[in-house]
Amino acid sequence: MSDFFSAFLDDLPQLRAGLWVTLEATVLGSLLALLLSFVLGLMAGSRLLVVRGVSRVVVEFFRGTSLYIQLFWLYYAMPQLTGYELSPLLCGVVAFGLNYGAYGAEVVRGGVNSVPRAQWEAAAALNMTPFHRMRKVIMPQAWVQMIPSFTNLLIQLLKCTPLLWLISAADLMTVVQQLRDRTGETLTAYVTLLALYFVLAYALTLLMNLLERHAKRRLGLGTGAGSLLRSRSAATTVKAGGTG
C-alpha cells in the first residue's frame, strides 16, 4: 500500500491531467447531451409526423445500442469509412452526448408533458406566440421536473468515462491503471479510484441540487437548506448507456 501511495504522490501531475480529461469528457459530453435532449425532446412533441418520426428513430437507435459499441464504432470504424479520425477525447464526448442525449430527450418530453393543460390554455388565451409560451410559461415549470432525472443521467455519464481507457484516452482511469501495473497494488488502486469517482459524483449532485433549488425559487416554491444535501430517489434513476 505504501508503494502505491508513494507512486501516487510522485505522479500527481499525471493524475491532475487524467482528472482534467475525465472532467472535460463529463462536462462537454453533458453539454452535447443537454443540447440534443432539448432538440429531440421538443421534436417529439411536434405536430408534424415527419419531425416526430425523426426524433423517435434517433432516440430509439441510440438508446437501443450499446454505448460501448458506439464508442468503438466512432474510434475504430468511422475512420475506415470516412478517412477522418477523431481524437479519443472527442470520440468520448460525441458518444456520451449522443447516447445520453437520447435518454435525455425522453426526460424533456416527459417534463413538458407534465405541465398541466390549464397552463397551456392560459398562455394561449393571453395570445402568446408558441415560442413565448414555451419560454415563459411551459419550460420554467417543466425544467424543475427535469432536473432530478438530468442529475441521474449526469452521474451515469460520469461513471461511464472510464470507458475512455479502452480507446487509449489518458483519463483518470488510465492513470490509476498505470499506477496499479507499476506497483502491483490492485486493491488499493481500485479503492482509490472508487473514492475519487464518489467525490466527483457527489460534487455534481450538490451542484445539481443547487440548480434545482434556484429553479424552484424562480417559481416561488419554498426550499430548505437541507435540499442541497438531498440524495436522489432510486425511483427517478434512469439506466443509460447500455453498459450496466
Phi and psi in degrees as a GROMACS rama.xvg file:
@    title "Ramachandran Plot"
@    xaxis  label "Phi"
@    yaxis  label "Psi"
@TYPE xy
-64.8904  -34.246  SER-2
-64.4236  -39.625  ASP-3
-65.119  -47.4654  PHE-4
-71.1096  -28.1342  PHE-5
-64.5794  -44.7161  SER-6
-66.9395  -35.9474  ALA-7
-58.5841  -47.1984  PHE-8
-68.8548  -36.2609  LEU-9
-66.6135  -31.1063  ASP-10
-101.955  24.9486  ASP-11
-56.0408  -39.5036  LEU-12
-60.4006  -41.7609  PRO-13
-66.7686  -36.764  GLN-14
-65.4356  -40.1815  LEU-15
-64.0595  -40.1072  ARG-16
-64.7959  -41.2134  ALA-17
-65.7166  -39.3704  GLY-18
-62.951  -39.7904  LEU-19
-64.7625  -40.1579  TRP-20
-62.9578  -42.6772  VAL-21
-61.2991  -44.4419  THR-22
-66.5574  -39.9362  LEU-23
-60.0879  -47.7751  GLU-24
-61.6734  -39.2007  ALA-25
-68.7649  -49.5683  THR-26
-68.6086  -49.1268  VAL-27
-67.803  -40.2859  LEU-28
-62.9656  -38.1747  GLY-29
-67.2732  -40.6001  SER-30
-63.8266  -43.2678  LEU-31
-64.6851  -42.2391  LEU-32
-62.4533  -40.7364  ALA-33
-64.0944  -42.9815  LEU-34
-61.1239  -49.0826  LEU-35
-65.9013  -33.8515  LEU-36
-58.6423  -46.9833  SER-37
-72.7036  -39.127  PHE-38
-63.3632  -52.1778  VAL-39
-71.0449  -36.8191  LEU-40
-65.9338  -40.538  GLY-41
-74.368  -32.5859  LEU-42
-61.8773  -34.1293  MET-43
-64.7442  -21.311  ALA-44
-98.4599  8.77959  GLY-45
-69.2859  153.121  SER-46
-77.8872  -16.0017  ARG-47
-85.3104  126.433  LEU-48
-61.1384  -39.386  LEU-49
-63.6428  -43.8466  VAL-50
-63.704  -45.6573  VAL-51
-62.8543  -38.2455  ARG-52
-65.3967  -42.9516  GLY-53
-61.3372  -44.5857  VAL-54
-59.6236  -45.41  SER-55
-65.107  -40.7884  ARG-56
-63.8791  -46.0789  VAL-57
-63.7132  -46.0642  VAL-58
-62.202  -47.8152  VAL-59
-67.5504  -33.5481  GLU-60
-64.7127  -49.6164  PHE-61
-77.7641  -24.0262  PHE-62
-77.6746  -28.7761  ARG-63
-90.8387  -2.9886  GLY-64
-118.37  153.333  THR-65
-73.1006  137.87  SER-66
-59.2802  -36.7068  LEU-67
-57.0983  -47.3204  TYR-68
-69.463  -39.9058  ILE-69
-60.1617  -42.3793  GLN-70
-63.6343  -45.467  LEU-71
-66.7956  -36.615  PHE-72
-63.5069  -44.1386  TRP-73
-64.4469  -36.4888  LEU-74
-85.6894  -37.7091  TYR-75
-106.413  -40.3488  TYR-76
-86.6567  -41.7548  ALA-77
-58.6624  -41.0832  MET-78
-59.81  -31.9366  PRO-79
-72.1767  -28.4446  GLN-80
-86.2935  -37.3306  LEU-81
-109  -17.8232  THR-82
76.9406  6.72078  GLY-83
-116.335  125.916  TYR-84
-108.678  127.389  GLU-85
-88.975  150.733  LEU-86
-68.491  156.592  SER-87
-54.9571  -42.0012  PRO-88
-64.3965  -44.4482  LEU-89
-65.091  -38.1932  LEU-90
-58.8146  -43.9099  CYS-91
-63.128  -44.8968  GLY-92
-60.8633  -45.5739  VAL-93
-65.6486  -45.0418  VAL-94
-64.0591  -45.4108  ALA-95
-63.1502  -43.3758  PHE-96
-62.6848  -44.6914  GLY-97
-67.0519  -45.6216  LEU-98
-66.9378  -51.1755  ASN-99
-77.3241  -22.324  TYR-100
-64.8425  -35.0077  GLY-101
-65.3883  -43.2363  ALA-102
-67.6369  -39.1098  TYR-103
-66.1666  -28.0202  GLY-104
-60.732  -37.0295  ALA-105
-69.6704  -32.4368  GLU-106
-64.5151  -45.1603  VAL-107
-64.2651  -45.9198  VAL-108
-59.9101  -43.4992  ARG-109
-67.8427  -38.3641  GLY-110
-64.9195  -43.5053  GLY-111
-65.4086  -41.8704  VAL-112
-69.2532  -19.0437  ASN-113
-78.2439  -14.5807  SER-114
-68.8558  128.352  VAL-115
-54.3198  142.343  PRO-116
-60.5738  -28.9694  ARG-117
-61.6229  -32.0033  ALA-118
-67.305  -39.9529  GLN-119
-63.3974  -44.8842  TRP-120
-67.4483  -36.951  GLU-121
-66.013  -40.8715  ALA-122
-65.0686  -39.2262  ALA-123
-67.1976  -36.4362  ALA-124
-65.7995  -27.1108  ALA-125
-82.8398  6.89888  LEU-126
61.9864  33.4861  ASN-127
-80.4148  144.815  MET-128
-69.0313  158.12  THR-129
-53.7775  -38.8104  PRO-130
-63.8291  -46.1937  PHE-131
-71.5621  -32.2754  HIS-132
-60.6833  -45.6033  ARG-133
-67.2244  -43.1081  MET-134
-73.8116  -41.0331  ARG-135
-93.6021  -29.1548  LYS-136
-115.043  -54.5696  VAL-137
-76.3993  -52.5938  ILE-138
-64.4781  -39.3662  MET-139
-59.1171  -36.4673  PRO-140
-75.4867  -40.1604  GLN-141
-68.0123  -35.2251  ALA-142
-60.4911  -39.7744  TRP-143
-60.7081  -37.8534  VAL-144
-72.5572  -27.1587  GLN-145
-79.6835  -31.0005  MET-146
-56.3066  -46.3708  ILE-147
-57.7935  -41.8724  PRO-148
-69.3932  -38.0251  SER-149
-64.9669  -34.0115  PHE-150
-60.9501  -45.5584  THR-151
-63.1308  -40.4335  ASN-152
-63.6107  -39.5197  LEU-153
-63.2117  -42.5338  LEU-154
-66.1112  -40.4425  ILE-155
-61.1606  -40.5456  GLN-156
-63.8175  -44.5189  LEU-157
-57.4919  -43.3032  LEU-158
-70.5961  -15.6407  LYS-159
-90.0223  -9.79917  CYS-160
-61.6402  -25.9562  THR-161
-59.8965  -16.0809  PRO-162
-62.0567  -21.1396  LEU-163
-60.8662  -25.9742  LEU-164
-58.9616  -31.9975  TRP-165
-71.1259  -19.1856  LEU-166
-114.339  24.5335  ILE-167
68.7473  26.2192  SER-168
-80.4273  138.944  ALA-169
-84.0425  62.574  ALA-170
-89.8254  -173.649  ASP-171
-60.8773  -41.4975  LEU-172
-60.2676  -42.4331  MET-173
-62.7666  -44.6504  THR-174
-65.4792  -44.9351  VAL-175
-66.7622  -35.813  VAL-176
-63.2944  -39.2635  GLN-177
-65.4316  -38.9861  GLN-178
-63.5811  -40.3673  LEU-179
-61.7914  -43.3285  ARG-180
-64.1591  -35.6591  ASP-181
-75.7183  -36.7266  ARG-182
-99.673  -20.0913  THR-183
75.2126  9.18529  GLY-184
-92.1279  79.5015  GLU-185
-66.5806  -50.106  THR-186
-60.8719  -47.7024  LEU-187
-63.8465  -39.4817  THR-188
-63.2409  -45.8248  ALA-189
-78.1733  -28.0281  TYR-190
-66.9106  -40.7795  VAL-191
-62.4347  -41.7514  THR-192
-64.6473  -41.2265  LEU-193
-58.6362  -44.9281  LEU-194
-64.0482  -40.9856  ALA-195
-65.0978  -43.9192  LEU-196
-69.2727  -33.0746  TYR-197
-63.6246  -44.0613  PHE-198
-61.2516  -43.9865  VAL-199
-62.5859  -44.9975  LEU-200
-64.6162  -40.1546  ALA-201
-70.1095  -35.5743  TYR-202
-63.1534  -41.458  ALA-203
-64.2248  -39.0243  LEU-204
-62.1674  -43.0997  THR-205
-62.8354  -40.6059  LEU-206
-64.0052  -42.6043  LEU-207
-69.3602  -34.8957  MET-208
-62.5395  -38.983  ASN-209
-64.2191  -41.0428  LEU-210
-63.6349  -41.9758  LEU-211
-64.0953  -40.4149  GLU-212
-62.4516  -41.7643  ARG-213
-64.7472  -42.2116  HIS-214
-64.0598  -38.5568  ALA-215
-68.7204  -37.1679  LYS-216
-63.7375  -34.9277  ARG-217
-65.368  -25.8156  ARG-218
-92.8117  1.60253  LEU-219
79.2404  19.9968  GLY-220
-92.375  127.759  LEU-221
-71.6888  138.858  GLY-222
-136.124  139.41  THR-223
-91.3462  167.19  GLY-224
-62.8533  -28.2487  ALA-225
-66.8404  -15.8313  GLY-226
-65.3569  -24.5864  SER-227
-67.7377  -27.4304  LEU-228
-100.155  5.73822  LEU-229
-70.6282  135.301  ARG-230
-85.3608  162.421  SER-231
-85.0956  140.481  ARG-232
-69.1327  140.847  SER-233
-63.1635  -22.7187  ALA-234
-67.7735  -21.9724  ALA-235
-101.122  1.29074  THR-236
-69.7608  131.001  THR-237
-104.293  122.804  VAL-238
-82.96  120.896  LYS-239
-134.473  169.026  ALA-240
90.3417  -19.881  GLY-241
66.2607  21.3974  GLY-242
-109.412  -11.8366  THR-243
